[in-house]
Amino acid sequence: MTKFKRITELFLVFLPAILVIVFAESWVGSNPVARQAVIWIAYVVMLSTVYASLRIQSSNWSHIGVSFNFGGWRAIGVTLRQALIVFICAAAAFAIGAIIMANIVGIPEGADFQSYEYLQGNIGMLLLSLAGVYIVSSFGEEVLFRGYLMTRCAELFSGSKLGWRIAIAVSTIVFALIHYDWGISGIVQTGFMGFVLAYAYLRVKRNLWVNIIAHGMMDTILMVQLYLA
């Protein structure tokens, strides 16, 4: 596949989801549940286009590091141990980003949880949100921004070391920018975290389940905090 076709493929994977978000914003308004539902739909659309892209090229999820074959209990134990390490490193990177931004723009007076009021004290909504987050954020974001985006970027440079370095940079920047609604501090924090996740993807020999589980740990803590806020 030529570089032009690979770039076009990347564009076509992300374009439908962007269109869904742009056109849906006009009618969902400020309703937090509806806005979250739109995001989830957009991610499902992107995952569908990624799957279609892989199938068109006679490939499957394992090409980007997602294997559904049972590798034995020992392999599962190794994956869980690596996921815990990645979780700790990613959480630390997120905290470092927060400290850096606090020294630049100051410490925020307090977090605004108004858009997450539907979660507070509602165990049913928490469980539903966790299920959605595991599919959209934990699985979806790792497949899209680590597995798929990084693999395709590296392939643009024939899988060379330079190609993978560029892939880490692109993944980090894109992952940070999609959290634009968190403000500049949130962009920096997720950028730090995204770099660790991108680097970890290569360090664990592109076993994306490590990242997915680590991401799930972070999402669980975040959602429980919002539930208790």
Buried (B, 14 or more C-beta within 10 A) or exposed (E): EEEEEBEEBBEEBBEBBEEBBEEBEEEBEEEBEEBBBBBBBBBBBBBEBBBEBBEEEEEEBEBBBBBEEEEEEEBEEBBEEBBBBBBEBBBEBBEBBBEBBEEEEEEEEEEEEEBBEBBEEEEEBBEEBBEBBBBBBBBBBBBBBBBBBBBBBBBBBEEEEEBBBBBBBBBBBBBBEBBEEEEEBBBBBBBBBBBBBBBBBBBBEBBBBBBBBBBBBBBBEEBEEBBEE
